[in-house]
Amino acid sequence: MRLWTVLVFSLLLIVACKNDRAATVAQKVATQQVTETVEMLPEVSRELYASLDRLRIRSDSSLNAKTVVTISERDTLLFLNQASVERLAMKLRGQYYYEPWLKVKHPKSKKVGWVYGGAVKYDSSVLKDSLRKSAPVMQQIYSDDLEWEGTVPTAWSTATISNAENFKIFLLNFKEMVRNDEVNKIADLIRFPIKNLENRQQFRDNYARIFSEPMKAAVRNQRLDRIFRNSGGASIGDGEIWFHQIGEAYKIVAINFKGRDDLKNELMLRLSNTYLPSNQEGQFSLKAFKIKEYLELTLNQKGLGGADRTQSLGKYTYESSQNGAHRFFQETQDSLKRSLLFREKEGLLELQVVGGGEPRLEDILFIVGN
């Protein structure tokens, strides 16, 4: 077997077929294209048939190679016993493919070039199966590993997936989208609203936070024969991303990331502390604690004879954060408006009450007590 190595750039390209109404998405799976000679038995037919009209035969095994000849649907091609080892994941007419490039001859024009394997039909099922099984990842596409968790997986149909092979090849496309940070294409896959995100623009604005390095690693490391699924859909990693099939398309229906509410709750738990005056005698203190979606504040005063007095200063709603400063606001029952300003400085939390009532807490800076 002879091997020829050609270095090419990793590309994401779109194939245009005039009679193909569906969008065609293509992605390079590797940065190196390798072709190999395929050993053929004499009795195995080498005839292929174009399954697309205006199909381009190219000068090399690449979508950006020059067009040698454009052929019609059902035109006959002759396979010349050479195929690319690296595969291309591509969507044609609503179907996902993960196929090699094939070196062919077009008998009508006598032209020789390369055609994508997903764009042809095989006269010989033996040849088709041989080429399909030659790529290591194909074993994952056509099987489920029952040993990794010791149980028989839920049926794909239960997870809304009608064709497991098609879905797994779609995931190869998705892996490339995430690897290349193709935000708009990922946004196209999302069924909004999702968690706190209402639309594509909000997703784009929060993409870097959602697709953090751990999230990208979960996508990158997902084996195609170890996809967890249940009635909620099919998932990547430990439930980081969930997919449903909706019609003929695959959609992201859930992403396990920290949304606004999660971040707000984490912030309020961190701010829940006892705060003491920074430069006065500790005759009183402020205690902040989280109750559901609010931060409640109490004023604790030392009374005469050692009797302490506790006064509620009400519940506060989160407003905003900027440069380590966090604001909460409240309108009290006695119509006195108060707000809280927390600052994080040099590892300490500072709290200032703005507005409303005696003592004049707005004049006092509080810090976290011991």
C-alpha positions in Angstrom: 0.0 0.0 0.0 1.4 3.4 -1.0 0.8 6.5 1.1 1.0 10.1 -0.1 0.9 13.0 2.5 -0.3 16.4 1.6 -0.5 19.2 4.3 -3.7 21.3 4.1 -5.3 23.9 6.3 -8.3 22.9 8.5 -11.3 24.5 6.8 -15.0 24.8 7.3 -16.7 25.1 3.9 -20.1 25.1 2.3 -20.9 23.0 -0.8 -23.4 24.6 -3.2 -25.5 22.3 -5.3 -28.1 24.2 -7.4 -30.8 21.6 -7.0 -30.1 21.0 -3.3 -32.6 23.0 -1.3 -31.1 22.1 2.1 -28.2 24.0 3.5 -24.9 22.1 3.0 -22.4 22.3 5.8 -18.9 20.9 5.5 -16.0 20.7 7.9 -12.5 19.4 7.8 -12.0 16.8 10.4 -8.2 16.8 10.3 -5.4 19.0 9.0 -3.7 16.2 7.1 -5.2 14.4 4.1 -3.8 11.0 3.3 -4.8 8.8 0.4 -4.4 5.0 0.2 -4.7 2.4 -2.5 -7.7 0.1 -1.9 -7.1 -3.5 -2.7 -10.0 -4.7 -5.0 -11.1 -8.2 -5.7 -11.6 -8.8 -9.4 -15.3 -9.5 -9.1 -16.1 -6.4 -7.1 -17.8 -3.7 -9.2 -16.0 -0.3 -9.2 -18.9 1.6 -10.7 -20.4 4.6 -8.8 -23.3 6.8 -9.6 -23.7 10.5 -8.9 -26.5 11.1 -6.4 -26.5 14.9 -6.9 -27.0 17.0 -10.0 -24.2 19.3 -11.0 -21.8 17.3 -8.9 -18.2 18.6 -9.1 -15.3 16.3 -9.7 -12.3 18.0 -8.2 -8.5 18.0 -8.9 -7.7 16.9 -5.3 -9.4 15.5 -2.2 -10.5 18.8 -0.9 -13.5 21.1 -1.2 -11.4 24.0 -2.2 -9.6 22.1 -5.0 -10.3 23.1 -8.6 -13.3 21.6 -10.5 -12.2 19.2 -13.2 -15.7 18.5 -14.5 -19.3 19.0 -13.4 -21.5 15.9 -13.9 -25.2 15.2 -13.8 -27.2 13.1 -11.3 -27.0 9.3 -12.1 -23.8 9.7 -14.2 -21.5 6.7 -14.0 -18.1 7.0 -12.4 -15.3 4.5 -12.2 -13.5 4.1 -8.9 -9.7 4.1 -9.4 -8.9 2.2 -6.2 -7.7 5.3 -4.2 -9.5 6.9 -1.3 -8.6 9.4 1.4 -7.9 8.0 4.8 -9.2 11.2 6.5 -12.9 11.7 6.4 -15.1 14.8 5.9 -18.3 15.2 7.9 -20.9 16.8 5.7 -24.6 17.4 5.5 -26.2 16.8 2.1 -30.0 17.1 1.5 -30.7 16.8 5.2 -28.6 13.7 5.7 -25.2 13.6 7.5 -22.3 11.8 6.0 -18.8 10.9 7.2 -17.1 9.7 4.1 -13.7 9.7 2.3 -12.8 11.3 -1.0 -12.6 8.8 -3.9 -10.4 9.0 -6.9 -12.6 8.4 -10.0 -12.8 8.6 -13.8 -15.8 10.0 -15.6 -16.2 7.9 -18.7 -18.3 10.4 -20.6 -15.7 13.2 -20.4 -12.7 10.9 -19.8 -11.7 13.2 -16.9 -10.0 12.0 -13.7 -10.5 13.6 -10.3 -11.8 13.3 -6.8 -15.4 13.0 -5.6 -16.8 13.1 -2.1 -18.0 9.6 -1.1 -21.3 10.9 0.4 -22.3 12.3 -3.0 -22.3 8.9 -4.9 -24.1 5.6 -4.7 -22.2 2.3 -4.9 -22.9 -0.4 -7.4 -21.1 -2.8 -5.0 -22.2 -3.0 -1.3 -18.9 -4.9 -0.6 -16.9 -1.8 -1.8 -19.1 0.6 0.2 -18.8 -1.5 3.4 -15.1 -1.9 3.0 -14.5 1.9 2.7 -16.9 2.6 5.6 -15.1 0.3 8.0 -11.6 1.5 7.1 -11.8 4.6 9.5 -11.3 3.9 13.2 -14.0 6.3 14.3 -16.6 4.4 12.2 -16.6 1.7 14.8 -17.9 4.2 17.3 -20.5 5.5 14.8 -21.9 2.1 14.2 -21.9 0.7 17.7 -22.6 1.4 21.4 -20.1 0.3 24.0 -22.2 -1.6 26.5 -19.3 -2.2 28.9 -18.5 1.4 29.9 -21.3 1.6 32.4 -22.5 -2.0 32.5 -26.0 -1.4 31.3 -27.9 -1.6 28.0 -28.5 2.0 26.9 -31.9 3.5 26.5 -33.3 3.1 22.9 -32.3 6.0 20.7 -36.0 6.5 19.8 -36.8 7.1 23.5 -34.3 10.0 23.3 -36.1 11.4 20.2 -33.3 10.3 17.9 -34.5 8.4 14.8 -31.1 7.5 13.3 -28.2 7.0 15.6 -25.6 7.0 12.9 -26.8 10.3 11.4 -26.8 11.9 14.9 -23.3 10.7 15.7 -22.0 12.2 12.4 -23.8 15.4 13.3 -21.8 15.4 16.5 -18.6 15.3 14.5 -19.8 18.6 12.9 -20.7 20.0 16.3 -17.3 19.1 17.8 -15.6 21.1 15.0 -18.0 24.0 15.6 -17.0 24.2 19.3 -13.3 23.6 18.5 -13.4 26.6 16.1 -15.6 28.8 18.3 -18.2 29.1 15.5 -20.6 31.0 17.7 -23.3 31.8 15.1 -23.5 28.2 13.9 -23.8 26.9 17.5 -26.5 29.5 18.1 -28.4 28.2 15.1 -28.7 24.8 16.9 -30.2 26.1 20.1 -33.9 26.0 20.9 -34.5 29.3 22.8 -35.2 30.1 25.5 -32.5 28.1 27.3 -31.9 28.7 31.0 -31.7 32.5 31.3 -30.9 33.1 27.6 -33.8 34.4 25.6 -32.3 34.7 22.1 -29.2 34.4 19.9 -27.8 37.7 20.9 -27.8 36.9 24.6 -26.1 33.6 23.7 -23.4 35.3 21.7 -22.8 37.8 24.5 -22.3 35.0 27.0 -20.6 32.4 24.8 -17.2 32.6 26.4 -18.7 32.0 29.8 -20.9 29.1 28.7 -18.4 27.3 26.5 -15.6 27.5 29.1 -12.6 25.2 28.7 -14.2 22.4 30.9 -17.3 22.6 28.6 -15.1 22.4 25.5 -13.2 19.5 26.9 -16.5 17.6 27.5 -17.4 18.1 23.9 -13.9 17.3 22.6 -13.6 14.1 24.6 -17.1 12.7 24.0 -16.9 9.2 22.5 -19.5 8.5 19.8 -20.2 5.0 21.2 -20.7 6.3 24.8 -23.5 8.8 24.4 -25.9 8.8 27.4 -29.5 9.1 26.6 -32.9 8.9 28.3 -36.4 10.3 27.8 -34.8 13.8 28.1 -32.7 13.4 25.0 -29.1 12.5 24.2 -26.3 14.2 26.1 -22.6 15.1 25.9 -20.3 14.5 28.9 -21.9 14.4 32.3 -25.1 16.1 31.1 -23.4 19.3 30.0 -25.4 19.6 26.7 -28.7 17.9 25.8 -30.0 17.3 22.2 -33.4 16.6 20.8 -34.3 15.7 17.3 -37.0 18.1 16.1 -38.3 17.2 12.7 -35.2 16.4 10.7 -32.9 18.7 12.7 -31.0 18.2 15.9 -31.4 21.0 18.5 -29.7 21.8 21.8 -32.5 21.9 24.4 -30.4 22.3 27.5 -26.9 23.5 28.5 -25.6 22.9 32.0 -23.9 26.3 32.7 -24.2 28.9 35.4 -27.0 31.2 34.4 -27.7 34.6 35.9 -29.8 33.2 38.7 -27.0 30.7 39.6 -24.4 33.5 39.7 -26.6 35.7 41.7 -27.3 33.0 44.3 -23.6 32.3 44.6 -22.9 36.0 45.1 -25.6 36.3 47.8 -24.2 33.3 49.7 -20.7 34.8 49.6 -22.1 38.2 50.9 -24.0 36.5 53.7 -21.8 37.5 56.7 -21.7 39.6 59.9 -20.3 43.0 59.3 -18.7 45.3 62.0 -18.0 49.0 61.9 -14.5 49.5 60.5 -13.4 52.4 62.8 -15.8 52.6 65.7 -16.5 50.8 68.9 -18.5 47.6 68.1 -21.8 48.8 69.7 -23.7 47.4 66.8 -23.2 45.1 63.8 -25.0 44.2 60.6 -25.9 40.7 59.6 -26.7 39.8 56.0 -28.2 36.5 55.2 -29.8 35.0 52.1 -33.6 34.2 52.1 -34.7 32.7 48.7 -34.1 35.4 46.1 -33.4 38.2 48.6 -30.6 39.3 50.9 -32.0 40.3 54.3 -30.3 42.7 56.6 -30.6 43.0 60.4 -29.1 45.6 62.7 -27.8 44.2 66.0 -27.3 46.7 68.8 -25.9 46.1 72.3 -28.5 47.4 74.8 -28.2 48.7 78.4 -27.5 45.9 80.9 -26.2 43.6 78.2 -29.6 43.1 76.5 -29.2 43.1 72.8 -31.7 44.5 70.3 -32.2 43.3 66.8 -34.0 45.3 64.2 -34.8 44.1 60.7 -33.7 46.5 57.9 -35.7 44.6 55.3 -35.1 42.5 52.2 -32.9 43.6 49.3 -33.0 42.6 45.7 -29.8 42.3 43.6 -29.3 45.1 41.1 -25.9 45.0 39.5 -22.2 44.3 39.7 -19.3 46.2 38.4 -15.5 46.1 39.1 -16.0 44.2 42.4 -18.9 46.4 43.6 -22.3 44.8 44.1 -25.5 46.8 44.5 -28.8 45.7 46.1 -31.9 47.9 46.5 -35.1 48.0 48.6 -38.1 50.1 49.3 -39.1 49.8 52.9 -42.6 49.7 54.4 -42.1 53.2 55.8 -41.3 54.5 52.3 -37.6 55.0 53.2 -35.5 53.8 50.4 -32.3 52.0 51.3 -29.7 50.4 49.1 -26.7 48.2 50.0 -23.3 48.6 48.4 -20.8 45.7 48.8 -17.2 46.1 47.8 -14.5 43.5 47.5 -11.1 45.1 48.4 -7.9 43.4 49.2 -9.6 40.1 50.2 -12.1 41.9 52.5 -15.8 42.5 52.1 -17.0 46.0 52.8 -20.7 47.0 53.2 -22.3 50.4 53.2 -26.0 51.1 53.8 -27.2 54.1 51.7 -30.3 56.0 53.0 -33.0 55.5 55.5 -33.4 55.9 59.2 -31.4 56.0 62.4 -28.6 55.4 63.2 -27.0 57.1 60.3 -25.7 53.8 58.8 -24.8 55.5 55.5 -22.0 57.3 57.3 -20.4 54.1 58.6 -18.3 51.6 56.7 -18.7 48.0 57.8 -16.3 45.1 57.2 -16.7 41.3 57.6 -16.4 40.4 61.3 -14.3 37.6 62.7 
